[in-house]
Amino acid sequence: MPPPSRLLQNVSAEVGARVLYLATRFFIPPFVLNHIGIEAYGLYGAVFVLVSYFGMSAIGFSSAYVKFIAEFAVTGRHEKANRLLSSGFTIMSAVGTAGFAIFALAWPWIAAGMKVPAPLAGDAQVLAFLIVGIFFAYLALSVYRDALTGQQEIAVIQKVWIGSFLLETLLVFVLVGNGFGLRGLGIAFFIRTAVDLVAHYFLAHRHIPWLRVRFVRPDRESLRLLLNFGGIVQLNCMLSIFLNSIERVIATPLLGLSAAGLLDLGKRLPGMGTSIPSAFASSVYPAAAELHARSTDPAEAKARIAALYLSTTRLMSAISGVLFAFLTFAAAPCLLFWLGEIPAGAVELTVLFSLSSQVHMLTGPGTSIAKAIGRPRMEFHYSLANVLALCVLVPASRFVWSGWTVIGVAQACAAATMFSASWFLFRAHRNFGISPTTFLRQALLPGLLPYVTGALCLVPFSAWASTGGRSQALIALTTLGVVYLLATGVTLFVLCANEGERALVNQLLIRLRSNRRIAVEILKPQGQFTR
């Protein structure tokens, strides 16, 4: 099993990078909205929804790279790892080239389907070609990033990511601020991704001495691994991407780009929140794959996998609860501070997507570990249940609201997510041998308690915090946020913390006191200065 310190280091690196990423993403939407308007902003979001569908062609391969590179490296089968990566690289290079050509030819019909207004047609084409073009290149060249992930060099990957998204942020403010509009957004993303690809290429060769990726004729064994395992994962990811963007897929043709832009705004803050706890799921994937490869006793392996699942889900649940409870009860002042004004329906959308994201996050460790141990079909319990629920709930929302509405579509999608996540957890726990009582006590309770402290600390002041301007909202969020975090931290520590967690908190407090004493000694006046 990989050392816990390494897993903790990888999780810490991902969480730190994602927090910094959220800080940059927090300020981009209001700035962009102010310069290009909500219709153009909705178009920008729609292009990324389109790109996510193109990305389906490589997601299965990416998961296969990470799993099998982790296993092959542990057993010293480096040549086999190189053949797998080279085969995938060759296939995805061909797919990317053909995909971009098809996209370029189909663009007039795609633009018509997205209802691109005539004044935005030229900028929309430049934006789409830049983003889709570099993304197809990423599909082939992501082998280097995935090789680093399989070797659990996640801290290295996060450093590259931090540098690239900081560069993109700077370019967005410079280019959009100087009148480049949608073209500026496309240029910024293109440069960010190109820097990302080049950095991963050089770092992969530095950290993995045996790595050799080249154009080859794909061999039969590599194809079997990529297509059998990767194909199942890819189908799951296709459904996941579809489900993640379903509300905009439905709203764009029925309600227009403005509705899609509003849905994007309503989902943006909860989406930012999901990126922090999801670091646990992405870091546990290569760790669980390595653990599975090293295990020889099935009973012992099952027990260790269950323990890894519970500990990861417990942490994800607690962090998700802290984030989404705050968003649920302070949605209005958060939106006011973020956007300067609160669009009609944005508060309701933020609350809906916060609640559904909280439940959805609980499935992350289960889906990651299921893939790592070679059982990716388990994820179908989530995605297929979600599709079935959507088929019932989305049409029902039209009758409930007497027509298609943004809130109705969002309610249906959120309810479908909660239902399917609950069904997946039920099935996963049966496979991992975890009782409902154990899961409730160890994993679910830490995610529910923040809603109690949030209701007590935030609800009485939320209306006042959202009636003034940005400065009043900032003061309220800062003050209430500190009170909420302290109350939630104390509640979780008293009611939920186990012996190991209590010992860790005590060690951190001792270290903080020691550092404080050192700082006091350093800052203490040392006497009169004389020449």
C-alpha positions in Angstrom: 0.0 0.0 0.0 1.3 3.5 -0.8 2.5 5.3 2.3 -0.3 7.3 3.9 2.1 10.3 3.9 2.3 10.2 0.1 -1.5 10.0 -0.3 -1.8 12.9 2.2 0.8 14.9 0.3 -1.1 14.3 -3.0 -4.4 15.3 -1.5 -2.9 18.4 0.2 -1.3 19.4 -3.1 -4.6 19.0 -5.0 -6.7 20.8 -2.4 -4.2 23.7 -2.2 -4.1 24.0 -6.0 -7.9 23.9 -6.3 -8.4 26.5 -3.6 -6.1 28.8 -5.6 -8.0 27.9 -8.8 -11.3 28.8 -7.2 -9.9 32.1 -6.1 -9.1 33.0 -9.7 -12.4 31.6 -11.1 -14.3 33.6 -8.6 -13.4 36.9 -10.1 -13.4 35.9 -13.8 -17.2 35.5 -14.4 -18.3 39.0 -13.1 -15.5 40.6 -15.0 -16.3 38.8 -18.3 -20.1 39.4 -17.8 -19.4 43.1 -17.4 -17.5 43.2 -20.7 -19.4 40.8 -23.0 -22.9 40.4 -21.5 -24.8 37.3 -20.4 -25.7 36.1 -23.9 -22.0 35.9 -25.0 -21.1 34.4 -21.6 -23.8 31.7 -22.2 -22.2 31.0 -25.6 -18.8 30.7 -23.9 -20.2 28.1 -21.5 -22.0 26.3 -24.3 -18.7 25.8 -26.2 -17.2 24.2 -23.2 -20.2 21.9 -22.9 -19.5 20.9 -26.5 -15.8 20.4 -25.7 -16.7 18.1 -22.8 -18.6 15.8 -25.2 -15.6 15.7 -27.5 -13.5 14.8 -24.5 -15.5 11.6 -24.1 -13.3 10.0 -26.7 -10.3 10.0 -24.4 -11.6 9.7 -20.9 -11.7 5.9 -20.9 -8.1 5.7 -22.2 -7.0 8.2 -19.5 -8.5 6.0 -16.7 -6.8 3.0 -18.3 -3.5 4.7 -18.4 -3.6 5.7 -14.7 -4.8 2.2 -13.5 -2.4 0.1 -15.5 0.6 2.3 -15.3 0.3 2.2 -11.5 0.1 -1.7 -11.7 2.8 -2.2 -14.3 5.2 0.1 -12.5 4.8 -1.8 -9.2 5.7 -5.1 -10.9 8.5 -3.6 -13.1 6.7 -4.2 -16.5 8.0 -0.9 -18.0 8.0 -2.1 -21.6 4.4 -3.1 -21.3 3.5 0.3 -19.8 5.3 2.0 -22.8 3.4 -0.1 -25.3 0.1 0.8 -23.6 0.8 4.5 -23.6 2.2 4.5 -27.2 -0.8 2.6 -28.5 -3.2 5.0 -26.9 -1.2 8.0 -28.1 -1.3 6.7 -31.7 -5.0 6.1 -31.6 -5.9 9.4 -30.0 -3.7 11.3 -32.4 -5.8 9.9 -35.3 -9.1 10.5 -33.5 -8.1 14.1 -32.7 -7.1 14.9 -36.3 -10.3 13.4 -37.7 -12.5 14.9 -34.9 -11.3 18.4 -35.6 -11.8 18.0 -39.3 -15.4 16.9 -38.8 -16.0 19.7 -36.3 -14.7 22.3 -38.8 -17.0 21.0 -41.5 -20.0 20.7 -39.1 -19.6 24.2 -37.5 -22.3 26.0 -39.5 -24.9 23.4 -38.3 -23.5 23.4 -34.7 -23.7 27.2 -34.6 -27.3 27.1 -35.8 -28.2 24.5 -33.2 -26.7 26.7 -30.4 -28.7 29.7 -31.8 -25.6 31.9 -32.1 -26.7 35.5 -32.8 -25.5 37.1 -36.0 -23.4 39.8 -34.2 -21.5 37.1 -32.4 -21.0 34.7 -35.3 -17.4 35.6 -36.2 -16.2 35.7 -32.6 -18.0 32.5 -31.8 -16.2 30.6 -34.7 -12.8 31.8 -33.5 -13.5 30.9 -29.9 -14.8 27.5 -30.8 -11.9 26.6 -33.2 -9.3 27.7 -30.7 -10.8 25.8 -27.8 -11.8 22.6 -29.7 -8.5 22.6 -31.7 -6.2 22.7 -28.6 -8.5 20.3 -26.8 -8.2 17.6 -29.5 -4.4 18.0 -29.2 -4.8 17.5 -25.4 -6.6 14.2 -26.0 -3.4 12.7 -27.6 -0.8 14.4 -25.5 -2.5 13.8 -22.1 -0.6 10.5 -21.9 2.3 12.3 -20.2 0.0 13.8 -17.5 -1.7 10.4 -17.0 1.7 8.7 -16.7 2.6 11.1 -13.9 -0.7 10.5 -12.2 -0.2 6.7 -12.4 3.1 7.2 -10.7 1.4 9.3 -8.0 3.4 12.4 -9.0 0.2 14.4 -8.3 2.0 17.2 -6.5 4.1 17.8 -9.7 1.0 17.9 -11.8 -0.6 20.5 -9.5 2.4 22.8 -9.8 1.9 22.8 -13.6 -1.8 23.4 -13.3 -1.3 26.3 -10.9 1.1 28.0 -13.3 -1.1 27.4 -16.4 -4.4 28.7 -14.8 -2.7 31.7 -13.3 -1.4 32.5 -16.8 -4.8 32.1 -18.3 -6.3 34.3 -15.6 -3.9 37.1 -16.4 -4.5 36.7 -20.1 -8.3 36.8 -19.6 -8.1 40.1 -17.7 -5.7 41.6 -20.2 -7.3 40.5 -23.4 -11.0 40.8 -22.5 -10.3 44.1 -20.7 -8.7 45.4 -23.9 -11.7 44.6 -26.1 -10.9 41.1 -27.5 -14.1 39.7 -26.1 -14.8 36.1 -26.9 -11.6 35.8 -29.0 -9.6 36.8 -25.9 -11.2 34.0 -23.9 -10.3 31.5 -26.6 -6.7 32.8 -26.9 -6.3 32.6 -23.1 -7.5 29.0 -22.9 -5.4 28.0 -26.0 -2.2 29.3 -24.4 -2.9 27.8 -21.0 -3.5 24.3 -22.5 -0.4 24.5 -24.7 1.8 25.5 -21.7 0.2 22.6 -19.7 1.0 20.1 -22.4 4.6 21.2 -22.9 5.3 21.1 -19.2 3.9 17.7 -18.7 6.0 16.3 -21.5 9.3 17.4 -20.0 8.3 16.6 -16.4 7.1 13.1 -17.3 10.5 12.3 -18.9 12.3 13.8 -15.8 10.3 11.8 -13.2 9.8 8.6 -15.2 13.2 7.5 -16.6 11.8 4.5 -18.4 9.0 6.4 -20.2 9.1 6.1 -24.0 6.0 7.2 -25.9 6.0 7.1 -29.7 3.9 6.4 -32.8 3.4 2.6 -33.0 1.1 0.0 -34.5 -1.2 -0.7 -31.5 -0.6 -4.2 -30.2 -3.5 -6.6 -29.4 -2.9 -6.7 -25.6 -2.8 -2.9 -25.3 -6.0 -2.6 -27.3 -7.7 -5.1 -25.1 -6.8 -3.2 -22.0 -7.7 0.2 -23.5 -10.9 -0.9 -25.1 -12.2 -3.4 -22.5 -11.5 -1.5 -19.3 -11.3 2.0 -21.0 -14.4 1.4 -23.0 -16.5 0.7 -19.9 -15.1 3.7 -18.1 -15.6 5.8 -21.2 -19.2 4.9 -21.4 -19.7 5.8 -17.8 -17.9 9.1 -18.3 -20.0 9.9 -21.4 -23.1 9.5 -19.3 -21.5 11.5 -16.4 -20.6 14.4 -18.7 -24.0 14.3 -20.2 -25.6 14.3 -16.8 -23.3 17.1 -15.5 -24.4 19.4 -18.3 -28.0 18.1 -18.8 -29.7 21.2 -17.5 -27.9 23.4 -20.1 -28.4 20.9 -22.8 -32.1 21.0 -22.2 -32.4 24.8 -21.5 -30.3 26.0 -24.5 -32.7 24.9 -27.3 -35.9 25.3 -25.2 -35.2 28.6 -23.4 -32.2 30.2 -25.2 -28.6 31.2 -24.4 -29.7 33.6 -21.6 -31.3 30.7 -19.7 -28.1 28.6 -20.3 -26.1 31.5 -18.9 -28.3 31.8 -15.8 -27.9 28.0 -15.2 -24.2 28.3 -15.6 -24.1 31.1 -13.0 -26.3 29.1 -10.6 -24.1 26.1 -10.9 -20.8 28.0 -10.9 -20.3 28.4 -7.1 -21.4 24.8 -6.2 -19.2 23.6 -9.1 -16.3 25.5 -7.6 -17.1 23.8 -4.3 -17.0 20.3 -5.7 -13.5 20.8 -7.0 -12.0 20.8 -3.4 -13.5 17.5 -2.0 -13.1 15.8 -5.3 -9.3 16.0 -4.8 -9.7 13.0 -2.5 -11.4 10.9 -5.1 -8.8 11.7 -7.8 -5.9 11.1 -5.5 -7.3 7.8 -4.1 -7.6 6.3 -7.6 -3.9 5.6 -8.3 -3.4 4.7 -4.6 -6.2 2.1 -4.7 -4.9 0.7 -8.0 -1.5 0.2 -6.4 -3.0 -1.3 -3.3 -5.0 -3.7 -5.4 -2.0 -4.7 -7.4 0.1 -5.5 -4.3 -2.7 -7.5 -2.5 -2.5 -11.3 -2.5 -5.1 -12.2 0.1 -8.7 -11.4 -1.2 -10.2 -11.0 2.3 -7.4 -8.7 3.5 -7.6 -6.7 0.3 -11.4 -6.2 0.7 -11.0 -5.0 4.3 -8.2 -2.6 3.4 -10.2 -1.3 0.4 -13.3 -0.8 2.6 -11.1 1.1 5.2 -9.7 3.3 2.4 -13.2 4.0 1.1 -14.6 4.9 4.5 -11.7 7.2 5.5 -11.8 9.0 2.1 -15.6 9.3 2.0 -15.6 10.6 5.6 -13.2 13.4 4.8 -15.0 14.3 1.5 -18.3 14.3 3.3 -17.1 16.7 6.1 -15.5 19.1 3.7 -18.4 19.0 1.3 -20.8 19.7 4.2 -18.8 22.7 5.3 -18.8 24.2 1.8 -22.3 23.4 0.6 -24.0 24.2 3.9 -22.5 27.6 3.7 -23.6 28.1 0.1 -27.1 26.8 0.9 -27.7 29.3 3.7 -25.6 32.2 2.4 -26.4 31.9 -1.4 -27.8 35.5 -1.7 -24.9 37.4 -0.1 -22.4 35.2 -2.0 -24.0 36.0 -5.3 -24.3 39.7 -4.4 -20.6 39.9 -3.6 -19.6 37.8 -6.6 -21.7 39.5 -9.3 -22.6 42.9 -7.8 -26.3 42.1 -8.3 -28.4 39.0 -7.9 -30.0 37.8 -11.2 -33.6 36.5 -10.8 -33.6 32.8 -9.9 -29.9 32.6 -9.2 -30.4 32.1 -5.5 -32.8 29.2 -6.0 -30.5 27.6 -8.5 -27.4 27.9 -6.3 -29.3 26.3 -3.4 -30.6 23.5 -5.6 -27.2 22.7 -7.1 -25.5 23.0 -3.7 -27.7 20.3 -2.2 -27.4 18.0 -5.1 -23.6 18.5 -5.2 -23.4 17.5 -1.5 -25.0 14.2 -2.3 -23.2 13.7 -5.5 -19.8 14.1 -3.8 -20.4 11.1 -1.7 -20.2 8.8 -4.7 -16.7 10.0 -5.7 -14.5 7.6 -3.6 -16.8 4.7 -4.5 -16.5 5.3 -8.3 -12.7 5.9 -8.1 -12.0 2.7 -6.0 -14.4 0.6 -8.2 -12.3 1.6 -11.3 -9.1 1.0 -9.4 -10.0 -2.6 -8.5 -11.2 -3.4 -12.0 -15.0 -3.0 -11.4 -15.9 0.1 -13.4 -19.4 -1.3 -14.2 -20.4 -0.4 -10.7 -20.7 3.3 -11.9 -23.6 2.3 -14.2 -25.7 2.0 -11.1 -25.3 5.8 -10.8 -25.5 7.0 -14.4 -28.3 4.7 -15.6 -30.4 5.5 -12.5 -29.9 9.2 -13.2 -30.9 8.9 -16.8 -34.1 7.0 -15.9 -35.0 9.6 -13.2 -34.4 12.4 -15.7 -36.8 10.7 -18.2 -39.5 10.9 -15.6 -38.7 14.1 -13.7 -37.9 16.5 -16.5 -41.2 16.1 -18.4 -43.0 16.2 -15.0 -41.4 19.6 -14.3 -43.1 21.0 -17.4 -46.5 20.1 -16.1 -45.8 21.2 -12.5 -44.6 24.7 -13.8 -47.2 24.8 -16.7 -44.4 25.1 -19.2 -40.6 25.0 -19.5 -38.8 27.1 -16.9 -35.2 27.4 -15.7 -36.1 26.6 -12.1 -38.3 23.6 -13.1 -35.5 22.1 -15.2 -33.0 22.6 -12.4 -35.2 21.0 -9.8 -35.7 18.0 -12.0 -32.0 17.6 -12.6 -31.1 18.1 -8.9 -33.7 15.5 -7.7 -32.5 13.0 -10.3 -28.9 13.4 -9.1 -29.9 12.8 -5.4 -31.9 9.7 -6.3 -29.2 8.1 -8.4 -26.4 8.9 -5.9 -28.4 7.3 -3.1 -29.0 4.2 -5.3 -25.2 4.0 -6.1 -24.2 4.2 -2.5 -26.6 1.4 -1.6 -25.1 -0.9 -4.3 -21.5 0.1 -3.5 -21.9 -0.6 0.2 -23.2 -4.1 -0.5 -20.1 -4.8 -2.7 -17.6 -3.3 -0.2 -19.3 -5.0 2.8 -20.2 -1.8 4.7 -23.3 -1.6 6.8 -25.7 1.4 6.6 -25.1 2.1 10.3 -21.3 2.2 9.8 -21.7 4.5 6.8 -24.2 6.8 8.6 -22.0 7.2 11.7 -18.6 7.4 10.0 -19.2 9.1 6.7 -22.7 10.7 6.5 -22.9 12.4 9.9 -19.9 14.6 9.4 -21.5 16.0 6.2 -24.8 16.7 7.8 -23.8 18.5 11.0 -22.6 21.6 9.1 -26.2 22.2 8.0 -27.2 22.5 11.7 -24.6 25.0 12.5 -25.2 26.8 9.2 -28.9 27.2 9.9 -28.1 28.6 13.3 -25.2 30.9 12.3 -26.2 32.1 8.8 -30.0 32.1 8.3 -30.8 34.9 10.8 -28.4 37.3 9.0 -28.6 36.2 5.4 -31.4 38.6 4.4 -29.6 41.6 5.9 -26.4 40.6 4.2 -28.0 40.6 0.8 -29.9 43.9 1.0 -26.9 46.3 0.7 -24.0 46.4 -1.7 -20.9 44.4 -2.2 -19.1 45.9 0.8 -21.9 45.0 3.1 -22.1 41.5 1.7 -18.3 41.1 2.1 -18.4 42.3 5.8 -21.3 39.9 6.5 -19.7 36.9 4.7 -16.4 37.4 6.4 -17.8 37.8 9.9 -20.4 35.1 9.6 -18.0 32.8 7.8 -15.5 32.9 10.7 -18.3 32.3 13.3 -19.7 29.5 11.1 -16.3 27.8 10.6 -15.5 27.9 14.3 -18.9 26.6 15.3 -18.8 23.8 12.7 -15.2 22.9 13.6 -16.0 22.6 17.3 -19.2 20.6 16.6 -17.4 18.1 14.3 -14.5 17.7 16.7 -16.8 17.1 19.7 -19.4 14.8 18.0 -17.5 13.1 15.2 -13.7 13.1 15.6 -12.1 9.7 16.3 -9.0 9.1 18.4 -6.6 9.5 15.4 -8.2 12.8 14.3 -8.2 14.2 17.8 -4.5 13.3 18.1 -3.8 15.0 14.8 -5.6 18.2 15.9 -3.7 18.2 19.2 -0.4 17.9 17.3 -1.3 20.8 15.0 -2.3 22.9 18.0 1.0 22.1 19.7 2.9 23.0 16.6 1.0 26.3 16.2 1.8 27.2 19.8 5.5 26.3 19.3 5.7 28.4 16.1 4.0 31.3 17.9 6.6 31.3 20.7 9.4 31.2 18.1 7.8 34.1 16.3 7.5 36.1 19.5 11.2 35.5 20.3 12.2 36.6 16.8 10.1 39.8 17.0 11.2 40.7 20.5 13.4 43.8 20.6 17.0 42.8 20.8 18.5 46.0 22.4 19.9 49.3 21.1 21.6 49.4 17.8 25.1 50.9 17.9 27.6 51.6 15.3 
